[in-house]
Amino acid sequence: MTSQTTDNAVIEVTNLTKRYRDTLAVDEVSFTIERDTIYGLLGRNGAGKTTIMSILTAQNFATSGQVRVFGEDPYENAHVLGRMCFVRESQKYPDDATPRHALRMASLFFPHWDQQLADRLIGDFQLPMKKTIKKLSRGQLSAVGVIIGLASRAEVTFFDEPYLGLDAVARQIFYDRLLQDYAEHPRTIILSSHLIDEVANLLERVIVIDRGRILMDESTDAVRDRAVNIVGDSAAVDAFVDGREVIHRESLGRVSSVTVLGALTAAERASLADAGLDVAPVSLQQLIVRTTQHAASDNDEGALR
């Protein structure tokens, strides 16, 4: 049965739940993925990111809830699955396969495959094409997945941290090539990562998962405006943040650094300057870490009540 998506949605998830015996991996999450957008699916290890991507690509089953990709159920749906590419760090290949074999198979599966792009990426990552995959280094194995993910030019591409084996230089090559090709060939890209500051400039929207639930689903620009750090004399800081939602606090002697939610008005910034307090932006990684810690603290307090 086919349902209708909204005009710009390629994926619609409603009350998705996944339970493994006594573990609730995904807890009634609902969200929409829109076309031609780069998403960050962010959160700690075990938060539920891989489980969600596996269900969206029909490599795992939901316990309950509904998933629609291009308006259809992706399970055993070749029409839908052929329009997606899922690249994961733990990708398995036959023992005797080489990168040449892997890329050749990918070129047959993905209708928008670009061999010229693949060849350029092979050179960028200095990938040995004739060595068997089982003899590749972790970084070289990661490069195989990254090349497939980019050269596939699939309408929806999931990268489940396959670039972790790459060194810092190779990761930057990946980020640069992704942005270059995305600018020329827009599509939907979902990056799962815990290297949040590294990928922050790539992302147009972020979905933050923690303990199987969505904590945040917003544009990156909106997220950056969500919080600020206020630093200075502890008494002055406490007076200013009274009544505001504080998601993190650090103190050393008479100096405090407090992270508060909410944008500041021009008048509030002037008031802070008059009080001798410094205001600093919160990086995307800091905000997500602080929000996750704050949510965990609230959950723990609730469990104790």
N, C-alpha and C positions, 0 to 999 in steps of 0.2 A: 504494500500500500504506500502511495506517495503522498507526502504532505507538501504544502506550499511554504517556502521560506520567505522571509521578508526580502525586499528588493536587493539589499546589499549583503545579506547573510549567506555564508557558505556552510557554516556549521551552527546548529542550534541544539543545545543540551538542556534538558528539563528534568530536574529532580533526580539526577544520576547518582546511584548508590552502588558501591561494590564492597561486599563483605567476604573476607576469607576466614571461615570458621569463627573464631572469637575476635578477629581484627576487623574494624571498620575502616577500610582504606580510603573510601570516598563516601562523603556523607551528604546526600541530597543536594548536589551542586547544580546550579543552573547558570548558563552563560551563552553568549553568542559570539561567534568569530566572523568578522566581516571580510569581504574580499579585498585584495590588494592592500594589505596592512601587515606590518611586522609586529608580532606579539611576543612578549616575554611571559613564559609560564614559569613563575619563580616560586621558590620555597626550599625548605631544608630537605635533606635526604629523607625519604620515607614519608614525605608530606602527601603524596598521592599523584604527583605529576606524571610519572611514567604509566601508572595505572590508567589515568584518564586518556593519555595519548594512545595507549594500546587498545582501549575500547573504541575510541574514535576511528581507528584504522582497522577495526574488526579482528584484532589479534588477541582480544580478551572479551569476556562477556560481562555485561552489567548484571548486577543482582536485581535492580529495579531502575525505573526511570526510562527516559527516551532520548535517543541520539538521532539526529537527522543531518546528513551530509549531502549538500546539493539537493535538499528536500527529500532524501530517501534514507532508508535504513542501510548502513554500509555492509552489514553482515552478508557474506556470500553474494555480493553485488559487484560484479566485474566492472560495470559501467561507472560506479563510484570509485572503486579501489584503484582503477587505472588512472584516475585524476589526482591521486595523492601519492606522496613519497614520505616514508617514515624511516629516518636514519637514526640508529641508536648505537650507543657505545658498545653494547654487547652483541652486535650483529655477528651471526655465524655464517661461515662459508665452507664448502667442501674442502677436505684436507689438501687435495692436489690443485686447487684453484689458484690462479694468479690474479693480480690486479687487472690484467688484460681480459681475463675471462669474466671477472665481476663487472667490469665496465661494458663489455660486449653484451652480457645478459641484460644489464640495465638499459642499454640503448634499444633493445628489442621490446622492452616492457613499457617504456615511457614514450608516448607519442610525440612529445615536444623536445625530445633529447637533442642537445646541441653538442656535436662531436668536436667542433672547433673550440668551444669553451672547455670541454673536458681535456683536450690536448694542451691548452694553455695552463690549466690547473695542474696537470701532470708535471709540467715544467716548473711551475711555481713551487710545488711541494717536493720536487726532485724525487718522484715516486718511481722505484724500480719495478718495471712492468712485468718482468719475466720471473721474478722471485716468487715462490709460493707464498700465499697469504699467511700460512701458519709460521713462516720464518720472518715475517715482517716485524719491525719494532712496533711498539704501541703507537708511536707517532705516525708511522707509515700506515698502520691499519686505520687510524683515525682519518688520515688523508683520503683513503679509499672512500669512506663514508661521506666525507665532506664533498668530494668531487661528484659522487653520484647525486647527492642532494642538490647541488647547484646546477649541474649539467642536465638533470632531469627536467628542469623548468616545469615541474608539476604545478597544477593550479593551487594545490595546498601542499606545503612541505613542512614536515616536523623534524626538527633537529633535537634529539634527546641527549644532549651533552656528548655528542660523538667526537667533539674537538678537544676533549680533556687531555688526550694523549699528545696533543701538539704542544711544542714549546711556545714561548711568548711571541716570537717572531712569526711562526707559522699561524698562530691564532690571529694575529693582526692581519696577515695575508687573507685568511678566511673572512674576517670582518670586512676588509676593504673590497674583496671580490664580490661578497654578498651584496653590499650596498651598490657597487657599480652595476651589477647585473640586474638587481631589483629596479634601479632607476630606468634601465632600458626595457626591462621585461617585468612589469609589476605582477605580483602574485601574492598569495597569502602565505606567510612564513611564521611558524611558531617555534621559538627558541626556548628550550628548557635549559636553565643554567643556574649555578650558584655563584658564578663569577659575575655578580650583578654589575659592579662598576665598570667592568670591561665591556659589557654588552649594552650598557645604559643608553649610549648615543645611537644605537641601532634601532631602539624600540620605539614604536608609536603608541602602543598600549601595553599595559601590564596586568596580568592576572596572578595574584599571589594566593598560593594554596598553603594551608597549615592544618595538620591533623585532619586532612580530608575535606576541609571546608574552605570556601573562598573568603579571604580577608579583604581583598581589594580587587576591583575590576574597573580600571580608569585609564584615561589617556596619560601618557608619560608626563606631559606638561602639567596636567592637573595634579598628578601625584607629587611633583616637585614643589608645588605650592601648598602642599598639605601641612607642612610642619617647618619649624625653625628652631635653632639652638640659641638660647639666651645664656650669656656667660657674664659673671661678675660677682660683686659682693652678695653673699648668700641671703642676707636680710632683704636687700633690694630685689633680688631675683624672686624670692618667695612672695614678696608683696605684689610684684607684677603678675606672677602666674596664678595667684589665688583665684579660684573659680574656673580656671582653664583646665583642659584635659592634658595632663602630663604623662608622656609615654616613656620617659627615661630621665633619670637624675643621677648626677655624679657630683661629689663634693670633695674638696681637698682644703682643709683648714677653713678659712672664711670665704672661700671662692666656690661657687657652684656653677655647673653647666646643666641646663635643663632643656629637654626637647619637648615642645608643646605643639599640639595640633592646632591648625587654623592659621589662615593668612593674617598678616599684620596690616593695619591701616597706616597711612602716612603719619597720622597723629600719634599712633602708638609707637611707631619707630622714632618719632621726635621725642616722645616721653622717655623711651629707653635711653636715647642718647643723653638727654638731660640728667638721667639717673646714673650715667657712667657705665651703662651695661652694653655689652657687645652683642650684635645679632649676626649669626652665621647661617648660611643655607645648610640644609640637610641633604646629603647625597642620597641617591636612590637606594643604594645598599644600606646605608645607615637607617633610612626610614623603614625599609622592609624588615631589617633586623629588629629595630625598636618596636615596630608594630606587632611583629610575631611574638616577641618577648612579652609585650603588654597583654596580648590576647591570651597567651599561655598563663600569665599571672592571674588574669581574670577568671580563666577556666578553673585554675587550681583553687582560687578563693571560693568560687561557686561550689566546687566539690566538697569544700570543708564546711560550708554553711549547713 
